[in-house]
């Protein structure tokens, strides 16, 4: 990243989004909804499942996580890609490519390997988020903003697991 945003500005804007999401949902939905994204995938999966079989809405899981388009679905499927596009355009770093240069440098040019690893990684993230009852933004950002011990422990776990994994996967090769 050449002209990346200040991490302080990014943190401030993320915190602002968290506060605004709580205030807006409190006002319009009657109870606060905290920032999180994994439920969006569950809702979209339910919508797809409902189109394939009208039985999906009867599953107890979808009674709690109703298959519908809500603000979290819009955030994940519109807001995040749009924000990433705008940031890349602003920084002059937008490039269309199948294989990011860092991945190519470490693992080669095989697009099929990249697609397979992206699928496996995405599956593990969503499965883990559902198993844990929420995603990193839900447990980490929202949990920490509420001074929840589980939120702080979750973020500690991200760093304890993430830093060694990044060092293993992206170590310098000579």
C-alpha positions as a Markdown table, in Angstrom:
| # | Residue | x | y | z |
|---|---|---|---|---|
| 1 | Unk | 0.0 | 0.0 | 0.0 |
| 2 | Unk | 1.6 | 3.3 | -1.1 |
| 3 | Unk | -0.8 | 5.9 | 0.1 |
| 4 | Unk | -2.7 | 3.9 | 2.7 |
| 5 | Unk | -5.0 | 5.5 | 5.2 |
| 6 | Unk | -3.8 | 6.3 | 8.6 |
| 7 | Unk | -4.6 | 3.4 | 11.0 |
| 8 | Unk | -5.8 | 6.0 | 13.5 |
| 9 | Unk | -8.3 | 7.4 | 11.0 |
| 10 | Unk | -9.4 | 3.8 | 10.1 |
| 11 | Unk | -9.9 | 3.0 | 13.7 |
| 12 | Unk | -11.8 | 6.2 | 14.4 |
| 13 | Unk | -14.1 | 5.6 | 11.4 |
| 14 | Unk | -14.7 | 2.0 | 12.4 |
| 15 | Unk | -15.6 | 3.1 | 16.0 |
| 16 | Unk | -17.8 | 5.8 | 14.5 |
| 17 | Unk | -19.6 | 3.2 | 12.4 |
| 18 | Unk | -20.1 | 1.0 | 15.5 |
| 19 | Unk | -21.6 | 3.9 | 17.5 |
| 20 | Unk | -23.8 | 5.0 | 14.6 |
| 21 | Unk | -25.0 | 1.4 | 13.9 |
| 22 | Unk | -26.1 | 1.0 | 17.6 |
| 23 | Unk | -27.8 | 4.4 | 17.7 |
| 24 | Unk | -29.6 | 4.0 | 14.3 |
| 25 | Unk | -30.8 | 0.5 | 15.1 |
| 26 | Unk | -31.9 | 1.5 | 18.5 |
| 27 | Unk | -34.0 | 4.3 | 17.0 |
| 28 | Unk | -35.5 | 2.4 | 14.1 |
| 29 | Unk | -35.7 | -1.2 | 15.3 |
| 30 | Unk | -36.3 | -0.5 | 19.0 |
| 31 | Unk | -33.2 | -2.3 | 20.3 |
| 32 | Unk | -29.5 | -1.9 | 19.5 |
| 33 | Unk | -27.9 | -4.1 | 17.0 |
| 34 | Unk | -24.1 | -4.4 | 17.2 |
| 35 | Unk | -21.7 | -4.4 | 14.3 |
| 36 | Unk | -21.0 | -7.9 | 13.0 |
| 37 | Unk | -21.0 | -9.6 | 9.6 |
| 38 | Unk | -21.3 | -13.4 | 9.8 |
| 39 | Unk | -25.1 | -13.3 | 10.2 |
| 40 | Unk | -25.2 | -11.7 | 6.8 |
| 41 | Unk | -23.9 | -14.9 | 5.2 |
| 42 | Unk | -26.4 | -17.0 | 7.2 |
| 43 | Unk | -29.3 | -14.8 | 6.0 |
| 44 | Unk | -28.1 | -15.0 | 2.3 |
| 45 | Unk | -27.6 | -18.7 | 2.6 |
| 46 | Unk | -31.2 | -18.9 | 4.0 |
| 47 | Unk | -32.5 | -16.9 | 1.0 |
| 48 | Unk | -30.8 | -19.1 | -1.4 |
| 49 | Unk | -31.9 | -22.2 | 0.4 |
| 50 | Unk | -35.5 | -20.9 | 0.4 |
| 51 | Unk | -35.4 | -20.5 | -3.4 |
| 52 | Unk | -34.2 | -24.0 | -3.8 |
| 53 | Unk | -36.6 | -25.5 | -1.2 |
| 54 | Unk | -39.4 | -23.7 | 0.5 |
| 55 | Unk | -38.7 | -25.7 | 3.6 |
| 56 | Unk | -35.7 | -23.5 | 4.8 |
| 57 | Unk | -37.9 | -21.0 | 6.6 |
| 58 | Unk | -39.2 | -23.9 | 8.8 |
| 59 | Unk | -35.7 | -24.8 | 10.1 |
| 60 | Unk | -35.2 | -23.7 | 13.7 |
| 61 | Unk | -31.9 | -22.1 | 12.8 |
| 62 | Unk | -33.7 | -19.8 | 10.4 |
| 63 | Unk | -36.2 | -18.9 | 13.0 |
| 64 | Unk | -33.5 | -17.1 | 14.9 |
| 65 | Unk | -31.6 | -15.9 | 11.8 |
| 66 | Unk | -34.4 | -15.0 | 9.4 |
| 67 | Unk | -33.5 | -15.3 | 5.7 |
| 68 | Unk | -33.9 | -11.6 | 4.8 |
| 69 | Unk | -32.0 | -8.7 | 3.4 |
| 70 | Unk | -31.2 | -6.4 | 6.3 |
| 71 | Unk | -28.6 | -3.7 | 7.0 |
| 72 | Unk | -25.9 | -6.2 | 7.8 |
| 73 | Unk | -26.4 | -7.9 | 4.4 |
| 74 | Unk | -26.2 | -4.5 | 2.7 |
| 75 | Unk | -23.0 | -3.7 | 4.7 |
| 76 | Unk | -21.3 | -7.0 | 3.7 |
| 77 | Unk | -22.4 | -7.3 | 0.1 |
| 78 | Unk | -22.5 | -3.6 | -0.9 |
| 79 | Unk | -20.7 | -1.5 | 1.7 |
| 80 | Unk | -17.5 | -3.5 | 2.2 |
| 81 | Unk | -16.8 | -4.1 | -1.5 |
| 82 | Unk | -17.7 | -0.5 | -2.4 |
| 83 | Unk | -15.5 | 0.9 | 0.4 |
| 84 | Unk | -12.6 | -1.3 | -0.7 |
| 85 | Unk | -13.0 | -0.1 | -4.3 |
| 86 | Unk | -13.2 | 3.5 | -3.3 |
| 87 | Unk | -10.1 | 3.2 | -1.0 |
| 88 | Unk | -8.1 | 1.5 | -3.8 |
| 89 | Unk | -9.2 | 4.1 | -6.4 |
| 90 | Unk | -8.3 | 6.9 | -4.0 |
| 91 | Unk | -4.9 | 5.5 | -3.3 |
| 92 | Unk | -4.3 | 4.8 | -7.0 |
| 93 | Unk | -3.8 | 1.1 | -6.2 |
| 94 | Unk | -6.8 | -0.5 | -8.0 |
| 95 | Unk | -5.6 | -3.3 | -10.2 |
| 96 | Unk | -7.5 | -6.3 | -11.7 |
| 97 | Unk | -5.6 | -9.5 | -11.3 |
| 98 | Unk | -6.4 | -13.1 | -10.4 |
| 99 | Unk | -3.3 | -13.6 | -8.3 |
| 100 | Unk | -2.1 | -10.9 | -5.9 |
| 101 | Unk | 1.6 | -10.2 | -6.2 |
| 102 | Unk | 2.4 | -11.3 | -2.6 |
| 103 | Unk | 0.6 | -14.6 | -3.1 |
| 104 | Unk | 2.3 | -15.2 | -6.4 |
| 105 | Unk | 5.7 | -14.4 | -4.8 |
| 106 | Unk | 5.1 | -16.9 | -2.0 |
| 107 | Unk | 3.0 | -19.7 | -3.7 |
| 108 | Unk | 3.3 | -19.3 | -7.4 |
| 109 | Unk | 0.9 | -18.4 | -10.2 |
| 110 | Unk | -1.7 | -21.2 | -10.0 |
| 111 | Unk | -5.1 | -19.6 | -10.0 |
| 112 | Unk | -6.8 | -22.9 | -9.1 |
| 113 | Unk | -4.7 | -23.2 | -5.9 |
| 114 | Unk | -5.6 | -19.6 | -5.0 |
| 115 | Unk | -9.3 | -20.2 | -5.6 |
| 116 | Unk | -9.2 | -23.4 | -3.6 |
| 117 | Unk | -7.4 | -21.8 | -0.7 |
| 118 | Unk | -9.8 | -18.8 | -0.7 |
| 119 | Unk | -12.7 | -21.2 | -0.6 |
| 120 | Unk | -11.3 | -23.3 | 2.2 |
| 121 | Unk | -10.3 | -20.2 | 4.2 |
| 122 | Unk | -13.7 | -18.6 | 3.7 |
| 123 | Unk | -15.5 | -21.8 | 4.7 |
| 124 | Unk | -13.4 | -22.2 | 7.9 |
| 125 | Unk | -13.9 | -18.5 | 8.8 |
| 126 | Unk | -17.7 | -18.7 | 8.4 |
| 127 | Unk | -17.9 | -22.1 | 10.1 |
| 128 | Unk | -15.8 | -20.9 | 13.0 |
| 129 | Unk | -17.9 | -17.7 | 13.3 |
| 130 | Unk | -21.1 | -19.6 | 13.4 |
| 131 | Unk | -19.6 | -22.1 | 15.9 |
| 132 | Unk | -18.5 | -19.2 | 18.1 |
| 133 | Unk | -21.8 | -17.4 | 17.8 |
| 134 | Unk | -20.3 | -14.5 | 15.9 |
| 135 | Unk | -17.5 | -13.2 | 13.8 |
| 136 | Unk | -14.4 | -11.2 | 14.6 |
| 137 | Unk | -16.2 | -7.9 | 14.2 |
| 138 | Unk | -19.0 | -9.0 | 16.4 |
| 139 | Unk | -17.0 | -10.5 | 19.2 |
| 140 | Unk | -13.9 | -8.3 | 18.8 |
| 141 | Unk | -15.2 | -4.8 | 17.9 |
| 142 | Unk | -18.6 | -4.9 | 19.4 |
| 143 | Unk | -17.6 | -7.0 | 22.4 |
| 144 | Unk | -14.7 | -4.7 | 23.3 |
| 145 | Unk | -16.8 | -1.6 | 22.8 |
| 146 | Unk | -19.1 | -3.1 | 25.5 |
| 147 | Unk | -16.1 | -3.8 | 27.7 |
| 148 | Unk | -16.9 | -7.5 | 27.5 |
| 149 | Unk | -14.2 | -9.9 | 28.7 |
| 150 | Unk | -15.0 | -12.3 | 25.9 |
| 151 | Unk | -14.4 | -9.5 | 23.4 |
| 152 | Unk | -10.9 | -8.8 | 24.8 |
| 153 | Unk | -10.1 | -12.5 | 24.9 |
| 154 | Unk | -11.3 | -13.0 | 21.3 |
| 155 | Unk | -9.0 | -10.2 | 20.1 |
| 156 | Unk | -6.1 | -11.6 | 22.0 |
| 157 | Unk | -6.8 | -14.9 | 20.3 |
| 158 | Unk | -6.7 | -13.3 | 16.9 |
| 159 | Unk | -3.2 | -12.0 | 17.5 |
| 160 | Unk | -2.0 | -15.1 | 19.3 |
| 161 | Unk | -3.1 | -17.2 | 16.3 |
| 162 | Unk | -2.8 | -14.7 | 13.4 |
| 163 | Unk | 0.8 | -13.5 | 13.9 |
| 164 | Unk | 2.4 | -16.9 | 13.9 |
| 165 | Unk | 0.3 | -18.1 | 11.0 |
| 166 | Unk | 1.2 | -15.0 | 8.9 |
| 167 | Unk | 4.9 | -15.5 | 9.8 |
| 168 | Unk | 4.6 | -19.2 | 8.6 |
| 169 | Unk | 2.7 | -18.5 | 5.4 |
| 170 | Unk | 4.5 | -15.3 | 4.4 |
| 171 | Unk | 8.0 | -15.8 | 5.7 |
| 172 | Unk | 10.7 | -14.3 | 3.6 |
| 173 | Unk | 12.1 | -16.7 | 1.0 |
| 174 | Unk | 15.7 | -16.4 | -0.2 |
